[in-house]
Amino acid sequence: MDRVERARAAIRQGDASRAMALLESALAENSGNAAAHELLGALHAGHADLGSARSHLERAVELLPSRPESRSLLGNVLKRLGRYEEALAQHGEALRLAPASVAVLSDLASALMAAGELDAALDRFRQAAALGGHVAATHANLGTALQVAGRENEACTAFRAALAIDAENLPALTNLGTCLKRLGQLEEAILVLRRAAQQDPENLDAQWNLALSLLMSGAWTEGWRRFEVRRRLPGFCIEHPGGEAWDGRDLEDGTLLVHAEQGLGDSLQFSRFLPHARRRVRRLVFECQAPLARLFAGVRGVDEVIARGATRPVARANAPLMSLPHLLGEGESLLSVPGPYLWGESDRLASWAHRLSGLQGLKIGIAWQGSPSYKDDASRSIPLSAFAALAAEEGVSLVCLQKKNGLEQLRRSPFASRILDLGEALDPGPDAFVDTLAVLAQLDLVICSDSALAHLAGAAGRPTWLLLPRVPDWRWGLDGDRTPWYPSMRIYRQREAGNWRELFGRVLADLRLDPILGLS
């Protein structure tokens, strides 16, 4: 058995180090050994040493240009390096050499998807699935591409095809559950994601989507418990300040440091739990995002507010803000707050009352877009054009509460003159929402998309009509026009995905009929 075959045997036994040593030895003896270069390149790629992988695979292709496997491996490495044009060239040549290879087709499709050529990627994934109809992975790969394209129903079909071949295919199981969640089919989503999580307890994707599905369905106690998996997910603003992690027990002789996480809206929403936590500790310090520090300065249940990045006080224990409902352990009873828990500053209230005193009729604040960095912003944000019928309504004064993102729509809107743009006077400087909170107090109603503004209006107890996509974020559930989070909020839900026009028809009808708002 030569060194390359012995290296393959070592790989099968899980001994990559020995395999590498054997291949290096083989190349020292014969630097023109294409098989050794290919296998060593694949091993380096598996260890994320992409530079070495590329070097060996380029040599393998040079030595044996007619071998499609070397070209596909090289294409995969180039894709990971972000060199998409070169990757596609290698995959294209590999496909020319092996037009009926499922593996080559799949690799080409993955490179196309990484390069942003989604339609072409879907075509290649479909070809791979047709050729390898008995291989679960080909259907799972197609499903993943369809999922990226937002074609959830078709993706579910592909994942089910994969599971019909291999009922334990974990990627297909996990992604099917995620698709079902996005489609709002929560009962089946929870069953599927439970299976995936039980099959592999370290499958964080399944655990996370199971938590969100449970919360969306209103299974708060289990949902909050499983929501803790976010502490292990990359990309979450979970601080680890040191000291003891709070488990919810009484700290009669100590300070609890609660630190904010995720977005501004999350902090506005979850700050309601601070007074409940304060009852269990001698002192509570809340560390929030710097733009919110002024807003939270007078919030109930907090002894001190500090901005993220400031020097932290010595604390006996710490907890992330969004872990409080789990740590407090009181289920849905903590969600509802009987009245407002954020208030405007008196001088700002007086100033904005004077500035807006000339507005006539029903005064409605509007906002239509959240942060584009949020992964589902495309579905939750509303085109300003959808507000056209509201802008045309007699007896209404519209006030723009939108900041930054989305204002370009206002500048080119044909009904911009019907909307009062407060411009730079609204929350200039580093502090968020200080002026907005005072403006809200001057309005009869807020109509907005799912963004931080909705949470601000709800926390301030202002009448708010929240406009949601057909399947919204987990916190709003799937049905009902009320929410336990904010008693002053009414929810309007899309009946058909993407159809804001029909939703606004209901909004206008209710405005005309509402005896308190009094448009009719």
C-alpha positions as CSV (number, residue, x, y, z in Angstrom):
1,M,0.0,0.0,0.0
2,D,1.5,3.3,-1.0
3,R,1.6,6.4,1.2
4,V,-1.5,8.0,-0.4
5,E,-3.6,4.8,0.3
6,R,-2.2,4.7,3.8
7,A,-3.3,8.3,4.2
8,R,-6.8,7.5,3.1
9,A,-6.9,4.7,5.6
10,A,-5.7,7.1,8.3
11,I,-8.5,9.5,7.4
12,R,-11.1,6.7,7.6
13,Q,-9.7,6.0,11.1
14,G,-10.1,9.7,12.1
15,D,-6.3,10.4,12.2
16,A,-5.9,13.4,10.0
17,S,-2.5,14.3,11.5
18,R,-1.0,11.0,10.4
19,A,-2.6,11.3,7.0
20,M,-1.0,14.7,6.5
21,A,2.4,13.4,7.5
22,L,2.1,10.5,5.1
23,L,1.1,12.8,2.2
24,E,3.9,15.3,3.0
25,S,6.3,12.4,2.9
26,A,4.9,11.2,-0.4
27,L,5.3,14.7,-1.9
28,A,8.9,14.9,-0.6
29,E,9.6,11.8,-2.5
30,N,7.6,12.8,-5.6
31,S,6.4,16.4,-5.9
32,G,4.4,15.5,-9.0
33,N,2.1,13.1,-7.1
34,A,-1.3,14.6,-8.1
35,A,-3.3,12.3,-5.8
36,A,-1.2,13.4,-2.8
37,H,-1.7,17.1,-3.7
38,E,-5.5,16.6,-4.0
39,L,-5.9,14.7,-0.8
40,L,-3.6,17.1,1.2
41,G,-5.5,20.1,-0.3
42,A,-8.8,18.6,0.9
43,L,-7.4,18.0,4.4
44,H,-6.1,21.6,4.6
45,A,-9.5,22.8,3.5
46,G,-11.1,20.8,6.2
47,H,-8.9,22.5,8.7
48,A,-9.7,26.0,7.2
49,D,-6.1,26.5,6.0
50,L,-7.4,27.8,2.7
51,G,-4.1,29.1,1.4
52,S,-2.4,25.8,1.7
53,A,-5.5,24.0,0.3
54,R,-5.5,26.3,-2.7
55,S,-1.8,25.8,-3.4
56,H,-2.0,22.0,-3.3
57,L,-5.2,21.8,-5.3
58,E,-4.0,24.1,-8.0
59,R,-0.9,21.9,-8.3
60,A,-3.2,18.8,-8.5
61,V,-5.2,20.4,-11.3
62,E,-2.0,21.4,-13.1
63,L,-0.7,17.8,-12.9
64,L,-4.0,16.2,-13.9
65,P,-6.3,18.7,-15.6
66,S,-8.8,16.1,-16.7
67,R,-9.8,15.1,-13.2
68,P,-13.1,16.8,-12.2
69,E,-12.8,16.0,-8.5
70,S,-9.6,18.2,-8.1
71,R,-11.3,21.1,-10.0
72,S,-14.4,20.8,-7.8
73,L,-12.3,20.8,-4.6
74,L,-10.4,23.8,-5.9
75,G,-13.6,25.6,-6.8
76,N,-14.9,25.0,-3.3
77,V,-11.8,26.6,-1.8
78,L,-11.9,29.5,-4.1
79,K,-15.6,30.0,-3.2
80,R,-14.7,30.2,0.5
81,L,-12.0,32.7,-0.3
82,G,-14.6,34.9,-2.0
83,R,-13.0,34.4,-5.5
84,Y,-16.3,33.6,-7.1
85,E,-15.4,34.1,-10.8
86,E,-12.5,31.8,-10.5
87,A,-14.5,29.3,-8.5
88,L,-17.2,29.2,-11.1
89,A,-14.6,28.6,-13.9
90,Q,-13.3,25.6,-12.1
91,H,-16.7,24.2,-11.4
92,G,-17.8,24.8,-14.9
93,E,-14.8,22.9,-16.3
94,A,-15.5,20.1,-13.8
95,L,-19.0,19.8,-15.0
96,R,-17.8,19.7,-18.6
97,L,-15.6,16.8,-17.7
98,A,-18.3,15.0,-15.6
99,P,-21.8,16.2,-16.8
100,A,-23.7,13.5,-14.9
101,S,-21.9,13.9,-11.6
102,V,-24.3,14.9,-8.8
103,A,-21.5,16.0,-6.6
104,V,-20.0,18.3,-9.3
105,L,-23.5,19.8,-10.0
106,S,-24.1,20.4,-6.3
107,D,-20.7,22.1,-5.9
108,L,-21.4,24.3,-8.9
109,A,-24.8,25.2,-7.6
110,S,-23.4,26.1,-4.1
111,A,-20.8,28.4,-5.8
112,L,-23.5,30.1,-7.9
113,M,-25.6,30.7,-4.7
114,A,-22.5,32.2,-2.9
115,A,-22.0,34.4,-5.9
116,G,-25.5,35.7,-5.8
117,E,-26.7,33.9,-8.9
118,L,-29.7,32.3,-7.2
119,D,-31.8,31.4,-10.2
120,A,-28.9,29.7,-11.9
121,A,-28.1,27.9,-8.6
122,L,-31.6,26.6,-8.4
123,D,-31.4,25.2,-11.9
124,R,-28.3,23.3,-11.0
125,F,-29.6,22.1,-7.7
126,R,-32.7,20.8,-9.5
127,Q,-30.5,18.9,-12.0
128,A,-28.6,17.4,-9.2
129,A,-31.8,16.3,-7.4
130,A,-33.1,14.8,-10.7
131,L,-29.8,12.8,-11.2
132,G,-29.4,11.8,-7.6
133,G,-33.0,11.3,-6.7
134,H,-32.1,8.5,-4.3
135,V,-29.7,10.7,-2.4
136,A,-31.3,12.7,0.5
137,A,-28.6,15.4,0.4
138,T,-29.4,16.5,-3.1
139,H,-33.0,17.2,-2.1
140,A,-31.9,18.9,1.1
141,N,-29.5,21.1,-0.9
142,L,-32.3,22.1,-3.2
143,G,-34.5,22.9,-0.3
144,T,-31.9,25.1,1.3
145,A,-31.5,27.1,-2.0
146,L,-35.3,27.5,-2.2
147,Q,-35.4,28.6,1.4
148,V,-32.8,31.3,0.6
149,A,-35.0,32.4,-2.3
150,G,-37.9,32.8,0.0
151,R,-39.9,30.0,-1.6
152,E,-40.8,28.3,1.6
153,N,-43.5,26.0,0.3
154,E,-41.3,24.6,-2.4
155,A,-38.5,24.3,0.1
156,C,-40.7,22.2,2.4
157,T,-41.5,19.8,-0.5
158,A,-37.7,19.4,-1.1
159,F,-37.0,18.8,2.5
160,R,-39.8,16.2,2.8
161,A,-38.4,14.4,-0.3
162,A,-35.0,14.2,1.5
163,L,-36.7,12.9,4.7
164,A,-38.6,10.3,2.7
165,I,-35.2,8.9,1.6
166,D,-33.5,9.4,5.0
167,A,-35.8,10.1,7.9
168,E,-32.8,11.1,10.1
169,N,-31.3,13.6,7.7
170,L,-30.6,16.3,10.3
171,P,-30.2,19.3,7.9
172,A,-33.4,18.5,6.1
173,L,-35.2,18.0,9.5
174,T,-34.0,21.2,10.9
175,N,-34.6,23.3,7.8
176,L,-38.1,21.8,7.3
177,G,-39.0,22.9,10.9
178,T,-37.6,26.4,10.2
179,C,-39.6,26.6,6.9
180,L,-42.8,25.5,8.7
181,K,-42.2,28.2,11.4
182,R,-41.8,30.9,8.7
183,L,-45.0,29.7,7.1
184,G,-46.8,30.0,10.4
185,Q,-47.5,26.2,10.6
186,L,-46.4,26.1,14.2
187,E,-47.9,22.8,15.4
188,E,-45.9,20.8,12.8
189,A,-42.9,23.1,13.1
190,I,-42.6,22.3,16.9
191,L,-43.0,18.6,16.3
192,V,-40.3,18.6,13.6
193,L,-37.9,20.8,15.5
194,R,-38.3,18.7,18.7
195,R,-37.2,15.7,16.6
196,A,-34.2,17.6,15.3
197,A,-33.2,18.8,18.8
198,Q,-33.6,15.4,20.3
199,Q,-31.6,13.8,17.6
200,D,-28.7,16.2,18.2
201,P,-28.9,18.3,21.4
202,E,-26.0,20.4,20.1
203,N,-28.0,21.4,17.0
204,L,-28.3,25.1,18.0
205,D,-30.2,26.0,14.9
206,A,-33.0,23.5,15.8
207,Q,-32.9,24.6,19.4
208,W,-33.2,28.3,18.6
209,N,-36.1,27.9,16.1
210,L,-37.9,25.6,18.5
211,A,-37.7,28.3,21.1
212,L,-39.1,30.9,18.7
213,S,-41.9,28.6,17.6
214,L,-42.9,27.9,21.2
215,L,-42.9,31.6,22.0
216,M,-44.9,32.4,18.9
217,S,-47.4,29.8,19.9
218,G,-47.8,31.3,23.4
219,A,-46.0,28.4,25.2
220,W,-44.2,31.0,27.3
221,T,-42.7,28.9,30.1
222,E,-40.9,26.3,27.9
223,G,-40.2,29.0,25.2
224,W,-38.4,31.2,27.7
225,R,-36.4,28.2,29.0
226,R,-35.3,27.2,25.4
227,F,-34.8,30.9,24.5
228,E,-31.6,30.7,26.7
229,V,-29.9,28.8,23.9
230,R,-29.2,32.2,22.3
231,R,-26.4,32.6,24.8
232,R,-24.5,30.0,22.8
233,L,-25.3,31.5,19.3
234,P,-22.8,33.7,17.5
235,G,-24.0,37.2,16.7
236,F,-26.0,37.9,19.8
237,C,-25.0,40.8,22.1
238,I,-24.7,38.7,25.2
239,E,-22.2,40.1,27.6
240,H,-20.2,38.0,30.1
241,P,-19.3,40.7,32.6
242,G,-17.8,38.2,35.0
243,G,-19.0,37.3,38.4
244,E,-21.9,35.0,39.2
245,A,-24.7,34.4,36.7
246,W,-28.0,35.2,38.4
247,D,-30.4,32.3,38.6
248,G,-33.4,34.3,39.9
249,R,-32.9,33.8,43.6
250,D,-33.1,36.6,46.1
251,L,-30.0,38.7,46.6
252,E,-30.9,40.7,49.7
253,D,-27.3,41.7,50.2
254,G,-26.0,42.2,46.7
255,T,-26.2,44.2,43.5
256,L,-27.6,42.7,40.3
257,L,-26.2,43.9,37.0
258,V,-28.7,43.5,34.1
259,H,-27.3,44.1,30.7
260,A,-29.2,44.9,27.5
261,E,-28.9,42.8,24.4
262,Q,-30.0,42.7,20.8
263,G,-31.9,45.8,19.4
264,L,-33.3,49.0,20.9
265,G,-36.8,47.7,20.6
266,D,-35.9,44.6,22.6
267,S,-34.6,46.8,25.4
268,L,-37.7,49.0,25.3
269,Q,-39.9,45.9,25.4
270,F,-38.1,43.8,28.0
271,S,-37.3,46.7,30.5
272,R,-40.8,46.0,31.9
273,F,-39.3,43.1,33.8
274,L,-36.7,45.2,35.7
275,P,-39.1,46.1,38.6
276,H,-39.9,42.4,39.1
277,A,-36.2,41.6,39.3
278,R,-35.6,44.5,41.6
279,R,-37.9,43.0,44.2
280,R,-35.5,40.1,44.6
281,V,-32.2,42.1,45.0
282,R,-30.9,44.8,47.2
283,R,-29.8,47.0,44.3
284,L,-30.2,46.8,40.5
285,V,-28.0,48.4,37.9
286,F,-29.2,48.4,34.3
287,E,-26.6,48.6,31.5
288,C,-28.3,49.6,28.2
289,Q,-27.3,50.7,24.8
290,A,-25.8,54.2,25.0
291,P,-28.5,55.9,22.9
292,L,-31.1,54.7,25.4
293,A,-29.3,55.7,28.7
294,R,-31.1,59.0,29.0
295,L,-34.5,57.5,28.2
296,F,-34.1,54.8,30.9
297,A,-32.8,57.2,33.5
298,G,-36.1,57.4,35.4
299,V,-37.4,53.9,34.7
300,R,-39.0,52.1,37.6
301,G,-37.1,49.4,39.4
302,V,-33.6,50.6,38.5
303,D,-31.2,52.1,41.0
304,E,-28.7,53.1,38.4
305,V,-28.5,53.2,34.6
306,I,-25.2,53.0,32.8
307,A,-24.4,53.1,29.1
308,R,-22.7,50.2,27.5
309,G,-19.0,50.8,27.5
310,A,-19.0,52.7,30.8
311,T,-17.2,51.4,33.9
312,R,-19.4,48.8,35.5
313,P,-20.0,48.8,39.3
314,V,-19.0,45.8,41.3
315,A,-22.0,43.4,41.2
316,R,-22.6,40.1,42.9
317,A,-24.5,38.7,39.9
318,N,-25.4,39.5,36.4
319,A,-28.1,38.6,33.9
320,P,-29.0,39.4,30.2
321,L,-32.1,41.5,30.0
322,M,-34.0,39.1,27.8
323,S,-33.4,36.2,30.3
324,L,-35.4,37.9,33.0
325,P,-38.8,36.3,32.1
326,H,-37.1,32.8,32.3
327,L,-35.2,33.7,35.5
328,L,-38.2,35.2,37.2
329,G,-40.3,32.1,36.3
330,E,-43.8,33.6,36.4
331,G,-44.9,32.8,32.8
332,E,-47.4,35.1,31.0
333,S,-48.4,37.0,34.1
334,L,-45.3,39.2,33.8
335,L,-45.9,40.3,30.2
336,S,-48.7,42.7,30.7
337,V,-48.1,46.1,32.3
338,P,-51.3,47.9,33.4
339,G,-50.1,51.3,32.4
340,P,-47.2,53.2,30.8
341,Y,-43.6,52.6,32.0
342,L,-41.9,55.3,30.0
343,W,-42.6,59.0,30.2
344,G,-41.5,62.1,28.4
345,E,-39.4,64.8,29.9
346,S,-41.4,67.8,31.1
347,D,-39.5,70.4,29.1
348,R,-39.6,68.3,25.9
349,L,-43.3,67.7,26.4
350,A,-44.0,71.4,26.7
351,S,-41.8,72.3,23.7
352,W,-43.4,69.8,21.4
353,A,-46.9,70.7,22.6
354,H,-46.2,74.2,21.5
355,R,-44.6,73.1,18.1
356,L,-47.5,70.9,17.2
357,S,-50.3,73.0,18.5
358,G,-51.3,74.1,15.0
359,L,-52.0,70.6,13.7
360,Q,-55.7,70.1,12.8
361,G,-58.0,67.1,12.9
362,L,-56.9,63.6,13.9
363,K,-53.1,63.7,14.6
364,I,-51.5,60.4,13.5
365,G,-47.8,59.6,13.7
366,I,-46.6,57.2,11.1
367,A,-43.4,55.1,10.6
368,W,-43.0,52.4,7.9
369,Q,-39.5,50.9,8.0
370,G,-37.2,49.2,10.5
371,S,-33.5,48.7,10.3
372,P,-32.4,47.0,7.0
373,S,-29.8,45.0,9.0
374,Y,-32.6,42.9,10.5
375,K,-32.8,39.7,8.5
376,D,-36.6,39.8,8.0
377,D,-36.9,43.5,7.4
378,A,-38.2,43.1,3.9
379,S,-41.3,41.4,5.2
380,R,-42.0,43.6,8.2
381,S,-41.3,47.0,6.6
382,I,-44.0,48.7,4.6
383,P,-43.6,50.8,1.4
384,L,-44.5,54.4,2.2
385,S,-46.7,54.2,-0.9
386,A,-49.1,51.9,1.0
387,F,-50.0,54.9,3.2
388,A,-51.4,56.9,0.2
389,A,-55.0,56.3,1.0
390,L,-54.5,57.4,4.6
391,A,-52.7,60.5,3.4
392,A,-55.7,61.3,1.2
393,E,-58.2,61.0,4.0
394,E,-59.8,64.3,5.1
395,G,-59.5,65.4,8.6
396,V,-56.1,63.7,9.2
397,S,-52.8,65.3,9.9
398,L,-49.9,62.9,9.5
399,V,-46.6,63.3,11.3
400,C,-43.5,61.5,10.2
401,L,-41.9,59.5,13.1
402,Q,-39.4,57.8,10.7
403,K,-35.7,58.3,11.4
404,K,-32.9,57.7,8.9
405,N,-33.8,54.5,7.1
406,G,-36.9,55.0,4.8
407,L,-36.8,58.7,4.6
408,E,-35.6,58.6,1.0
409,Q,-39.1,57.3,0.2
410,L,-40.6,60.4,1.8
411,R,-38.5,62.7,-0.3
412,R,-39.8,61.2,-3.6
413,S,-43.4,60.5,-2.4
414,P,-46.2,62.2,-4.4
415,F,-48.0,62.9,-1.1
416,A,-45.0,64.1,0.9
417,S,-46.8,67.5,1.3
418,R,-49.5,65.7,3.4
419,I,-46.9,64.5,5.9
420,L,-45.3,66.8,8.5
421,D,-41.6,65.9,8.5
422,L,-40.0,67.0,11.8
423,G,-36.6,66.6,10.3
424,E,-33.5,67.1,12.4
425,A,-35.5,68.5,15.3
426,L,-36.5,65.0,16.1
427,D,-33.9,63.4,18.5
428,P,-30.8,65.2,17.4
429,G,-27.6,64.2,19.0
430,P,-26.7,60.9,20.7
431,D,-29.9,60.3,22.7
432,A,-32.6,58.1,21.0
433,F,-36.3,58.7,21.3
434,V,-36.2,61.5,23.9
435,D,-38.0,63.9,21.5
436,T,-40.0,61.1,19.9
437,L,-41.5,60.2,23.3
438,A,-42.6,63.8,23.8
439,V,-44.1,63.9,20.3
440,L,-46.1,60.8,20.9
441,A,-47.8,62.5,23.8
442,Q,-49.2,65.1,21.3
443,L,-50.7,62.6,18.9
444,D,-54.1,60.8,18.9
445,L,-52.7,57.7,17.3
446,V,-49.6,56.0,16.0
447,I,-49.7,53.7,13.0
448,C,-46.5,51.9,12.3
449,S,-44.6,48.8,11.2
450,D,-42.9,46.4,13.6
451,S,-39.9,48.4,14.8
452,A,-38.5,50.0,17.9
453,L,-41.0,52.8,17.6
454,A,-43.9,50.4,18.1
455,H,-42.3,49.3,21.4
456,L,-41.7,53.0,22.4
457,A,-45.4,53.9,21.7
458,G,-46.6,50.8,23.6
459,A,-44.3,51.4,26.6
460,A,-45.6,55.0,26.7
461,G,-49.2,53.7,26.7
462,R,-50.1,55.6,23.5
463,P,-52.9,54.3,21.2
464,T,-51.0,52.4,18.6
465,W,-52.0,50.4,15.5
466,L,-49.3,47.9,14.7
467,L,-49.2,46.6,11.1
468,L,-47.8,43.2,10.7
469,P,-46.8,40.8,7.9
470,R,-48.7,37.5,7.6
471,V,-46.1,35.7,9.7
472,P,-44.6,38.2,12.1
473,D,-41.8,38.2,14.6
474,W,-42.3,35.6,17.4
475,R,-43.4,38.1,20.0
476,W,-46.7,39.0,18.3
477,G,-48.1,35.5,17.8
478,L,-50.1,34.5,14.8
479,D,-53.6,35.7,15.6
480,G,-55.6,38.2,17.5
481,D,-55.8,42.0,17.4
482,R,-54.5,42.5,20.9
483,T,-51.3,41.6,22.6
484,P,-50.5,41.0,26.3
485,W,-47.4,43.2,25.9
486,Y,-49.1,46.5,25.4
487,P,-52.8,47.2,26.4
488,S,-52.9,50.3,24.3
489,M,-52.0,48.5,21.1
490,R,-54.2,47.1,18.3
491,I,-52.8,44.7,15.8
492,Y,-53.6,44.5,12.1
493,R,-52.3,41.4,10.3
494,Q,-51.8,40.7,6.7
495,R,-54.3,38.1,5.4
496,E,-52.1,37.5,2.4
497,A,-48.3,37.7,2.4
498,G,-47.2,41.0,1.0
499,N,-50.7,42.5,0.6
500,W,-50.6,45.8,2.5
501,R,-53.3,47.3,0.4
502,E,-56.0,45.1,1.8
503,L,-54.7,45.7,5.3
504,F,-54.9,49.4,4.9
505,G,-58.4,49.0,3.7
506,R,-59.3,47.6,7.1
507,V,-57.3,50.4,8.9
508,L,-59.2,53.1,7.1
509,A,-62.6,51.4,7.7
510,D,-61.8,51.3,11.4
511,L,-60.6,54.9,11.5
512,R,-63.9,56.0,10.0
513,L,-66.0,53.9,12.4
514,D,-64.0,54.5,15.7
515,P,-66.2,56.7,18.0
516,I,-63.2,57.9,20.0
517,L,-61.0,58.9,17.1
518,G,-64.0,60.4,15.3
519,L,-63.1,60.6,11.7
520,S,-66.7,60.1,10.5
